[in-house]
Amino acid sequence: MTQSYSRRTVAALLGTVPLLGSGSPARAQLSDTGGALAQASGDAARDLAIEAYVFGYPLVTMEMTRRVMTNAAKPEGLHGPMGQFMNAREYPTAAFKDVTAPNADTLYSAAWLDLSKEPYILHVPDEHGRYYLMPMLEGWTNIFAVPGTRTTGTGAGDFAIVGPGWHGELPPEVEQLHSSTNMVWVLGRTYCTGTPEDYAAVHAIQDDYKLVPLSAWGKPYTPPPGKVDPSIDMKTAVRAQVEGMDTASFLKLLAELMKQNPPYAEDAPILARLSRIGLVPGQDFDTSKIATAPGIKDVPKLAIERIARHFQSAGEELNGWVFVKPGGRYGTDYLQRAFVTRFGLGCNLTDDAVYPSTTTDAAGAKLDGANKYVMRFPRGQTPPVRGFWSLTMYDAQYFFVANPLNRYTLSARNTLKADPDGTIPLFIQASSPGPDKEANWLPAPNGPFVLMLRLYWPKERPPSLLDGTWKPPPVEKT
């Protein structure tokens, strides 16, 4: 059901990170902007190009993210060659700009795969009860499999990741996971408390995450070194690179990517419309078909505005927090898919994690580090989860905020101090609230900021965020 918002609420919440949802296909959000035209001409070409931009934004963003993250000779942090795990050995810092809305609760183990030649086999070691998950995104950002604590337990396991059109035999001891595209992003997360001892324990687990081509399974295997392409921009944020493309370049890249990453059968209606401007899966895009169309240069700007405006109908409001859905699996809801890609690329399925967020206080005013705020969990009413929870601070661009404590989250792993009545107050402000309250302090920037709650493996039964029987406490200005 679409949530109704007041004008004030919509204005206050535009730009908040949308991250999670039901994971089930949703109805399409894009209309037939070409109408009954037999061919695209005039404004229709521009409108169809906008529709194509929204449709293809996730695939193009995935490709540009892949280029940046794999432009390395060997694994180092979250950069490394194709087909190899890149392990974050510590939590990301405020300098990390590769992915919007990063987390500081789990250590990432990421890998990019090209399944066009053969499948890859993923090995996960025995986690001995530690929470982890290995969500796998295909090129359109849909999650097609999630080995992990919730789904497969914490014991050792082997999984064959198979691309479209592959036929062959797999070892009997591995479980097949089918991707609809040859591009796959494995974005693993392993819970870590952040202490030196726990870092060491998680590092040992990360070292045992393995990926090998099917042809090398059961044999000695040394991954080939990667190649560094100096022409790839490693400084500009991926989102800025994508949105900096002109219309023709964007559509040309989209067409090229669809050759190895085909759309779904259910995309047939939109693809029929987009064929009017020459965008056809499996074919090169002829930029001359749109070169002289009125307003064609404005397509990226107009499409991004459409994606951002979608927040008005993307979720529901809970005590000033916004719980946006769906995410992870989108069906033909192309606008939602693009929206989540822009602000929360790599989000999990609702069953694995939900991310209510806010940019406003309890009175509806924009959150700003010029003010001081408090968020209070009554006794026994911290977020209901089977995994873990955290409260994360982001600046207005959805990146971590530099601060003297290098603290980006507050969670159950912090030694939070409770008031005499059992209430746990969280102090959200730019300056320290004082030594006696600093354990509960989440440092804010001097300007606007975003707060996000993370609930990993949220409880399904009351009290639960999923059914509205638990709601995040309001953020109160003090």
C-alpha positions in Angstrom: 0.0 0.0 0.0 1.3 3.4 -0.9 2.0 5.6 2.1 0.4 9.1 2.1 2.7 12.0 3.1 2.2 15.6 4.1 3.9 18.2 2.0 6.2 19.0 5.0 7.1 15.3 5.4 7.9 14.8 1.7 10.1 17.9 1.6 11.9 16.8 4.7 12.5 13.3 3.6 13.5 13.6 0.0 17.0 12.3 -0.4 16.9 9.8 2.4 18.5 6.5 1.7 16.0 3.8 0.7 17.2 0.4 1.3 15.0 -2.5 1.9 11.7 -4.3 1.2 9.8 -7.5 0.7 12.0 -8.9 -2.1 8.9 -9.9 -4.1 8.1 -8.5 -7.5 6.2 -5.2 -7.5 4.0 -3.6 -10.1 5.7 -1.5 -12.8 6.2 2.2 -12.0 7.1 3.5 -15.4 4.3 4.5 -17.9 4.4 4.1 -21.6 5.7 7.6 -22.2 5.8 6.9 -26.0 2.0 6.4 -26.0 0.7 4.8 -29.2 3.4 6.3 -31.5 4.6 3.9 -34.2 8.0 5.6 -33.9 9.8 8.0 -31.6 9.9 11.6 -32.7 10.0 15.0 -31.0 9.5 14.9 -27.3 8.7 11.2 -27.4 12.3 10.3 -28.1 13.4 12.3 -25.1 10.8 10.7 -22.9 11.7 7.2 -24.1 15.3 8.0 -23.4 14.4 9.0 -19.8 12.6 5.7 -19.5 15.6 3.9 -20.8 17.9 5.7 -18.4 15.8 4.7 -15.4 15.5 1.1 -16.7 19.3 0.8 -17.3 20.6 2.9 -14.4 21.2 -0.2 -12.2 23.1 -2.2 -14.9 25.3 0.8 -15.9 26.0 1.6 -12.2 27.0 -2.0 -11.5 29.4 -2.0 -14.5 31.0 1.2 -13.4 31.3 0.0 -9.9 32.9 -3.2 -11.2 35.4 -1.3 -13.2 36.6 0.7 -10.3 36.7 -2.1 -7.8 38.5 -4.6 -10.1 41.1 -2.1 -11.5 43.9 -3.7 -9.5 46.8 -6.1 -10.0 46.1 -7.9 -6.7 43.5 -7.8 -3.9 44.0 -4.9 -1.6 41.2 -3.7 0.6 38.0 -3.6 -1.4 39.8 -3.5 -4.7 41.1 -6.6 -6.6 41.0 -8.5 -9.8 37.9 -10.3 -11.2 37.2 -13.7 -9.7 39.0 -13.0 -6.4 37.8 -12.0 -2.9 38.6 -8.5 -1.8 38.5 -8.4 2.0 38.0 -5.3 4.1 40.2 -6.0 7.1 38.8 -3.1 9.1 35.7 -1.1 9.0 35.5 1.5 6.3 36.5 5.1 7.2 35.2 8.5 6.2 37.6 8.3 3.2 35.7 5.4 1.7 33.6 6.6 -1.3 33.2 3.5 -3.5 29.7 2.6 -2.3 27.1 4.9 -0.8 25.8 4.1 2.7 28.6 1.7 3.7 28.2 -0.2 7.0 30.6 -0.4 10.0 29.1 -3.5 11.5 30.4 -6.2 9.3 33.6 -6.7 7.3 33.0 -6.9 3.6 34.3 -9.8 1.5 33.4 -8.8 -2.1 34.1 -10.4 -5.4 33.1 -9.7 -9.0 32.6 -12.7 -11.4 32.3 -13.1 -15.1 30.3 -16.3 -15.8 30.4 -16.0 -19.6 33.0 -18.8 -19.8 32.2 -21.1 -16.9 30.7 -21.2 -13.4 32.6 -20.3 -10.3 32.5 -22.3 -7.1 32.3 -20.5 -3.7 33.6 -22.2 -0.6 32.6 -20.8 2.8 34.3 -22.2 6.0 32.7 -23.2 9.2 31.8 -19.9 10.9 31.2 -21.5 14.3 28.0 -19.7 15.0 29.2 -16.2 13.8 26.6 -14.3 11.8 27.5 -13.9 8.1 25.7 -13.7 4.7 26.9 -13.9 1.1 24.2 -12.1 -1.0 24.8 -12.4 -4.7 23.6 -9.6 -7.1 23.1 -10.1 -10.8 23.8 -7.3 -13.2 20.4 -5.7 -12.7 21.0 -5.6 -8.9 18.4 -8.4 -8.1 19.7 -10.7 -5.4 19.4 -14.3 -6.6 20.9 -16.2 -3.7 22.0 -15.5 -0.1 24.1 -18.3 1.5 24.5 -17.4 5.2 23.4 -17.9 8.7 19.7 -17.4 8.1 19.5 -19.6 5.0 22.2 -22.3 5.2 23.5 -22.0 8.7 27.1 -21.3 9.8 28.7 -24.6 8.8 31.0 -25.0 5.8 29.5 -25.1 2.4 30.2 -25.1 -1.4 28.1 -23.3 -4.0 28.3 -23.3 -7.8 27.4 -19.9 -9.3 26.1 -20.6 -12.8 25.4 -18.0 -15.5 22.7 -17.9 -18.2 22.8 -20.5 -20.9 25.4 -22.7 -19.2 24.8 -26.5 -19.4 27.1 -29.0 -17.8 27.7 -31.2 -14.8 28.6 -30.0 -11.4 30.4 -31.8 -8.6 27.7 -33.6 -6.5 28.8 -31.9 -3.3 28.1 -28.4 -4.4 24.8 -26.5 -4.5 23.9 -24.7 -7.7 22.9 -21.1 -7.6 21.7 -19.6 -11.0 22.3 -16.1 -12.1 20.4 -14.6 -14.9 23.4 -12.5 -16.0 27.1 -13.2 -16.5 28.0 -10.2 -14.3 27.7 -11.2 -10.6 28.7 -9.2 -7.5 29.2 -11.3 -4.3 28.9 -8.8 -1.5 29.7 -10.9 1.6 29.4 -9.5 5.1 30.8 -11.1 8.3 29.9 -9.7 11.7 32.8 -8.3 13.7 32.9 -6.5 17.0 35.9 -4.4 15.9 38.2 -5.5 18.7 41.8 -6.6 17.8 40.9 -10.1 18.9 37.7 -10.3 16.8 39.4 -8.7 13.8 41.9 -11.5 13.9 39.2 -14.2 14.1 37.3 -12.7 11.2 40.4 -12.3 9.1 41.0 -16.1 9.5 37.5 -16.7 8.2 37.9 -14.3 5.3 41.1 -16.0 4.3 39.1 -19.2 4.0 36.5 -17.7 1.6 37.5 -19.1 -1.7 36.4 -18.7 -5.3 37.6 -21.0 -8.1 36.5 -21.6 -11.7 34.7 -24.9 -12.1 37.5 -26.2 -14.3 39.9 -25.7 -11.4 37.7 -27.3 -8.7 39.6 -29.8 -6.7 42.9 -28.8 -8.3 45.7 -26.5 -7.2 44.7 -23.0 -8.3 46.4 -19.7 -8.3 44.3 -16.8 -9.5 45.8 -14.8 -12.4 47.1 -11.3 -11.6 44.8 -8.4 -12.6 45.5 -5.6 -15.0 45.4 -2.0 -14.1 43.8 0.3 -16.7 45.1 3.9 -16.1 42.2 5.3 -18.1 39.7 4.3 -15.3 38.8 7.2 -13.0 39.7 5.9 -9.5 39.0 9.2 -7.7 35.5 10.3 -8.7 32.7 8.6 -6.9 31.0 6.0 -9.1 27.6 7.7 -8.9 29.1 10.9 -10.2 30.8 9.1 -13.0 27.5 7.4 -14.1 25.5 10.6 -13.9 28.2 12.5 -15.7 27.7 10.6 -18.9 25.8 12.2 -21.7 22.7 10.5 -23.0 24.3 8.9 -26.0 27.2 7.5 -24.0 24.9 6.1 -21.4 22.6 4.3 -23.8 25.5 3.0 -25.9 27.1 1.4 -22.8 23.7 0.1 -21.7 23.2 -1.6 -25.0 26.7 -3.2 -24.9 26.1 -4.5 -21.3 22.8 -6.1 -22.3 24.6 -8.5 -24.6 26.1 -10.4 -21.7 23.5 -9.4 -19.2 20.1 -10.0 -20.8 16.9 -8.4 -19.4 14.1 -10.6 -18.1 11.3 -12.0 -20.1 8.9 -9.9 -18.1 10.8 -6.8 -19.4 9.3 -7.4 -22.9 6.8 -4.5 -22.7 9.3 -1.8 -21.8 11.8 -3.2 -24.3 9.2 -2.9 -27.1 8.8 0.8 -26.3 12.6 1.4 -26.1 13.1 -0.3 -29.5 11.6 2.9 -30.9 14.8 4.8 -30.2 16.9 1.8 -31.3 17.7 0.3 -27.9 17.4 -3.4 -28.4 19.0 -6.2 -26.3 21.9 -7.9 -28.1 22.4 -5.1 -30.6 24.7 -2.0 -30.7 23.0 1.3 -30.1 23.0 3.8 -33.0 23.4 7.2 -31.3 22.3 8.9 -34.5 18.7 7.8 -33.8 18.5 10.3 -30.9 21.3 12.8 -31.7 18.9 15.6 -32.9 15.9 14.8 -30.7 14.7 17.9 -28.8 15.8 18.0 -25.2 17.9 14.8 -25.5 20.8 16.4 -23.6 18.6 16.9 -20.6 17.8 13.2 -20.2 20.3 12.4 -17.4 19.2 15.4 -15.3 15.5 14.7 -15.9 15.9 11.0 -15.2 17.8 11.5 -11.9 15.1 14.0 -10.8 12.5 11.3 -11.5 14.4 8.8 -9.5 14.8 11.2 -6.5 11.1 12.1 -6.5 10.2 8.5 -6.2 10.9 8.8 -2.5 7.4 10.2 -2.1 5.9 6.8 -2.7 8.7 4.4 -1.9 7.9 3.5 1.7 6.1 4.3 5.0 6.8 6.7 7.8 7.3 5.4 11.4 7.9 8.0 14.1 9.7 10.2 11.5 11.8 7.3 10.2 11.2 6.0 6.7 11.1 2.3 6.0 11.4 2.0 2.2 10.5 -1.2 0.3 11.0 -3.2 -1.8 14.7 -3.8 -2.3 16.9 -6.7 -3.4 14.3 -8.0 -5.8 12.2 -5.7 -7.9 10.2 -7.5 -10.7 9.2 -4.7 -13.1 9.4 -1.9 -10.6 12.1 -0.2 -12.5 11.9 3.1 -10.7 12.3 1.5 -7.3 15.2 -0.5 -8.6 17.0 2.6 -9.9 16.1 4.5 -6.6 17.7 1.8 -4.4 20.7 1.6 -6.8 21.3 5.3 -6.5 21.2 5.5 -2.7 21.9 2.0 -1.4 23.6 -0.1 -4.0 24.1 -3.6 -2.6 21.2 -3.6 -0.2 20.0 -6.9 1.4 16.7 -8.6 1.2 14.2 -7.7 3.9 14.5 -11.1 5.5 18.2 -10.4 6.1 18.2 -6.7 7.0 16.1 -3.6 7.0 17.2 0.0 7.1 14.8 2.6 8.4 16.4 6.1 8.0 15.6 9.7 8.7 16.8 13.2 7.8 14.4 15.0 10.2 13.8 15.3 13.9 10.6 14.6 15.8 9.2 18.0 14.8 9.9 17.5 11.2 12.9 19.9 11.0 16.0 18.9 9.1 18.7 17.2 11.1 21.7 19.4 11.4 24.9 19.3 13.4 24.3 22.8 14.6 21.8 21.3 17.0 21.9 18.5 19.6 19.6 15.5 19.6 18.7 12.5 21.7 17.1 9.2 20.8 15.8 7.1 23.7 15.2 3.3 23.8 12.9 2.5 26.7 13.9 -0.4 28.9 13.9 -3.7 26.9 12.9 -2.0 23.6 16.1 -1.9 21.6 15.6 -3.0 18.0 14.1 -6.6 17.8 16.5 -8.7 15.8 17.9 -12.2 15.6 21.2 -10.9 14.3 22.3 -7.5 15.5 21.4 -3.8 15.2 23.2 -0.5 14.8 22.6 3.2 14.4 24.8 4.8 11.7 25.6 8.4 11.0 26.0 9.7 7.4 26.6 13.1 5.9 24.2 14.5 3.3 25.9 12.5 0.6 25.5 9.2 2.5 29.1 8.8 3.5 30.7 8.4 6.9 31.4 11.5 9.0 35.0 12.1 10.1 35.2 12.6 13.9 37.8 12.4 16.7 36.6 9.0 17.9 36.5 7.4 14.4 33.0 6.3 15.5 30.4 5.9 12.8 27.9 3.7 14.6 26.4 3.0 18.0 25.2 -0.6 18.6 24.8 -3.4 21.1 28.5 -4.0 20.8 29.2 -0.6 22.4 29.1 -0.4 26.2 26.0 1.8 26.2 25.0 3.4 29.6 21.4 3.2 30.7 19.6 5.7 32.8 18.3 4.6 36.3 14.9 3.6 34.8 16.6 1.4 32.1 16.2 3.8 29.2 19.2 3.9 26.9 19.7 7.5 25.5 21.8 8.0 22.4 23.3 11.4 22.1 23.5 12.7 18.5 25.6 15.9 18.1 28.7 17.4 16.7 30.5 18.1 20.0 31.1 15.7 22.9 28.2 15.5 25.4 30.8 15.1 28.1 33.0 12.2 29.4 30.1 10.7 31.4 27.9 10.5 28.3 30.5 9.9 25.6 29.9 6.1 25.5 26.5 6.9 24.1 27.6 9.6 21.7 27.2 9.3 17.9 29.3 12.2 16.4 27.5 14.3 13.8 28.9 16.7 11.1 28.5 20.4 11.4 25.9 20.5 8.7 23.0 18.3 7.5 23.1 14.5 8.2 21.2 11.3 7.8 20.6 8.6 10.4 20.1 5.0 9.5 19.1 2.0 11.7 20.3 -1.4 10.6 18.4 -4.4 11.8 20.1 -7.6 10.6 17.8 -10.7 10.5 14.8 -8.7 11.9 12.3 -10.7 14.0 9.2 -11.7 12.1 6.9 -11.9 15.1 5.8 -9.1 17.5 7.5 -6.9 18.5 8.7 -6.5 14.9 9.5 -3.6 12.6 8.2 -5.7 9.7 4.6 -5.7 11.0 4.7 -2.3 12.7 4.5 -3.6 16.3 7.9 -2.0 16.9 8.8 1.5 15.7 12.1 3.3 16.0 12.1 6.0 18.7 11.8 9.6 17.4 14.9 11.8 17.2 14.3 14.7 19.6 16.1 18.0 19.5 17.4 19.0 22.9 
